[in-house]
Amino acid sequence: MAWAAEEQKRALLPPLASGEEIWCQLFSEPAGGSDLAGLRTRATPADDGSGDWIVSGQKIWTSGAQHSQWGLLITRTDVDVPKHKGLTMFFLRMDCPGVEIRPIRQANGQSGFNEVYFTDVRIPDAQRLGAVGQGGRCRSPP
Ligand SMILES: Cc1cc2nc3c(=O)[nH]c(=O)nc-3n(C[C@H](O)[C@H](O)[C@H](O)COP(=O)(O)OP(=O)(O)OC[C@H]3O[C@@H](n4cnc5c(N)ncnc54)[C@H](O)[C@@H]3O)c2cc1C
């Protein structure tokens, strides 16, 4: 709501607010829970000059991923800077090629959470939120 381009807000926020489209938060990972900056899911620039990003890695504890049309995704784009400075935020369709959702079966038999795997998922640069390396800031308003 705070960081997308105006035309993206106009297109995406009404169906989010009405519940017509559901979003999930793709933040936590096996190596990045409380210490979010420990996350390892990588986004690297595509080598075809398209400006797209290629994402590979794994998220966990993603509430409602199996019901979501969209996901808010934080990735590592730079491994050569202090870890909290190398993060970049994107949004993506959950039915993108390369996205695999695996529900976690709880003791009560329900599956509120999921593992989400990314294998060479292509995300347009237009779906980046905030500046490259500033992804940690996008969890709160500018
Ligand atoms: C109901 C629920 C829904 C969730 N939904 C989502 C979701 O939709 N998307 C998503 O991305 N994540 C989600 N999460 C994950 C959540 O937001 C946290 O990322 C996650 O619970 C914390 O990471 P962890 O489980 O790896 O625990 P750890 O980070 O491994 O922490 C384990 C324990 O160590 C303690 N600890 C950690 N670091 C320190 C420290 N430096 N000093 C002292 N103690 C410390 C913690 O307080 C905790 O008690 C959900 C969690 C819950 C419970």
The ligand as an SDF file (V2000), in Angstrom:
LIG
                    3D

 53 58  0  0  0  0  0  0  0  0999 V2000
    0.6770  -17.9300   13.7300 C   0  0  0  0  0  0  0  0  0  0  0  0
    1.9160  -17.5890   12.9160 C   0  0  0  0  0  0  0  0  0  0  0  0
    1.7660  -17.1730   11.5910 C   0  0  0  0  0  0  0  0  0  0  0  0
    2.8920  -16.8590   10.8370 C   0  0  0  0  0  0  0  0  0  0  0  0
    2.7160  -16.4620    9.5420 N   0  0  0  0  0  0  0  0  0  0  0  0
    3.7740  -16.0850    8.8070 C   0  0  0  0  0  0  0  0  0  0  0  0
    3.6070  -15.6280    7.4660 C   0  0  0  0  0  0  0  0  0  0  0  0
    2.4950  -15.5710    6.9290 O   0  0  0  0  0  0  0  0  0  0  0  0
    4.6940  -15.2740    6.7510 N   0  0  0  0  0  0  0  0  0  0  0  0
    5.9420  -15.3270    7.2990 C   0  0  0  0  0  0  0  0  0  0  0  0
    6.8770  -14.9560    6.6010 O   0  0  0  0  0  0  0  0  0  0  0  0
    6.1560  -15.7590    8.5780 N   0  0  0  0  0  0  0  0  0  0  0  0
    5.0970  -16.1410    9.3520 C   0  0  0  0  0  0  0  0  0  0  0  0
    5.2770  -16.5850   10.6290 N   0  0  0  0  0  0  0  0  0  0  0  0
    6.6510  -16.6860   11.1590 C   0  0  0  0  0  0  0  0  0  0  0  0
    6.9660  -15.5710   12.1880 C   0  0  0  0  0  0  0  0  0  0  0  0
    6.5690  -14.3160   11.7430 O   0  0  0  0  0  0  0  0  0  0  0  0
    8.4590  -15.5530   12.5860 C   0  0  0  0  0  0  0  0  0  0  0  0
    9.3140  -15.3370   11.5180 O   0  0  0  0  0  0  0  0  0  0  0  0
    8.8550  -16.7980   13.1570 C   0  0  0  0  0  0  0  0  0  0  0  0
    7.8690  -17.2800   14.0100 O   0  0  0  0  0  0  0  0  0  0  0  0
   10.1570  -16.6100   13.9470 C   0  0  0  0  0  0  0  0  0  0  0  0
   11.1200  -17.3810   13.3800 O   0  0  0  0  0  0  0  0  0  0  0  0
   11.4900  -18.8660   13.8890 P   0  0  0  0  0  0  0  0  0  0  0  0
   10.2180  -19.6290   14.0660 O   0  0  0  0  0  0  0  0  0  0  0  0
   12.5410  -19.3660   12.9640 O   0  0  0  0  0  0  0  0  0  0  0  0
   12.0610  -18.6680   15.3270 O   0  0  0  0  0  0  0  0  0  0  0  0
   13.5750  -18.1980   15.7830 P   0  0  0  0  0  0  0  0  0  0  0  0
   13.8740  -16.9550   15.0440 O   0  0  0  0  0  0  0  0  0  0  0  0
   14.4640  -19.3910   15.5510 O   0  0  0  0  0  0  0  0  0  0  0  0
   13.3490  -17.9750   17.2770 O   0  0  0  0  0  0  0  0  0  0  0  0
   13.2230  -19.0760   18.2070 C   0  0  0  0  0  0  0  0  0  0  0  0
   13.2600  -18.5450   19.6160 C   0  0  0  0  0  0  0  0  0  0  0  0
   14.4810  -17.8300   19.8670 O   0  0  0  0  0  0  0  0  0  0  0  0
   14.1960  -16.5120   20.3260 C   0  0  0  0  0  0  0  0  0  0  0  0
   15.1940  -15.6000   19.7690 N   0  0  0  0  0  0  0  0  0  0  0  0
   15.4340  -15.3830   18.4560 C   0  0  0  0  0  0  0  0  0  0  0  0
   16.4420  -14.5050   18.3210 N   0  0  0  0  0  0  0  0  0  0  0  0
   16.8050  -14.1310   19.5700 C   0  0  0  0  0  0  0  0  0  0  0  0
   17.8050  -13.2450   20.0750 C   0  0  0  0  0  0  0  0  0  0  0  0
   18.6120  -12.5460   19.2750 N   0  0  0  0  0  0  0  0  0  0  0  0
   17.9040  -13.1110   21.4040 N   0  0  0  0  0  0  0  0  0  0  0  0
   17.0870  -13.8150   22.2620 C   0  0  0  0  0  0  0  0  0  0  0  0
   16.1400  -14.6770   21.8330 N   0  0  0  0  0  0  0  0  0  0  0  0
   16.0160  -14.8390   20.5030 C   0  0  0  0  0  0  0  0  0  0  0  0
   12.7820  -16.1950   19.8300 C   0  0  0  0  0  0  0  0  0  0  0  0
   12.1490  -15.2140   20.6240 O   0  0  0  0  0  0  0  0  0  0  0  0
   12.1300  -17.5610   19.9450 C   0  0  0  0  0  0  0  0  0  0  0  0
   11.6850  -17.7970   21.2660 O   0  0  0  0  0  0  0  0  0  0  0  0
    4.1920  -16.9420   11.4190 C   0  0  0  0  0  0  0  0  0  0  0  0
    4.3270  -17.3590   12.7400 C   0  0  0  0  0  0  0  0  0  0  0  0
    3.2140  -17.6870   13.4870 C   0  0  0  0  0  0  0  0  0  0  0  0
    3.4060  -18.1520   14.9300 C   0  0  0  0  0  0  0  0  0  0  0  0
  1  2  1  0
  2  3  1  0
  2 52  2  0
  3  4  2  0
  4  5  1  0
  4 50  1  0
  5  6  2  0
  6  7  1  0
  6 13  1  0
  7  8  2  0
  7  9  1  0
  9 10  1  0
 10 11  2  0
 10 12  1  0
 12 13  2  0
 13 14  1  0
 14 15  1  0
 14 50  1  0
 15 16  1  0
 16 17  1  0
 16 18  1  0
 18 19  1  0
 18 20  1  0
 20 21  1  0
 20 22  1  0
 22 23  1  0
 23 24  1  0
 24 25  2  0
 24 26  1  0
 24 27  1  0
 27 28  1  0
 28 29  2  0
 28 30  1  0
 28 31  1  0
 31 32  1  0
 32 33  1  0
 33 34  1  0
 33 48  1  0
 34 35  1  0
 35 36  1  0
 35 46  1  0
 36 37  1  0
 36 45  1  0
 37 38  2  0
 38 39  1  0
 39 40  1  0
 39 45  2  0
 40 41  1  0
 40 42  2  0
 42 43  1  0
 43 44  2  0
 44 45  1  0
 46 47  1  0
 46 48  1  0
 48 49  1  0
 50 51  2  0
 51 52  1  0
 52 53  1  0
M  END
$$$$
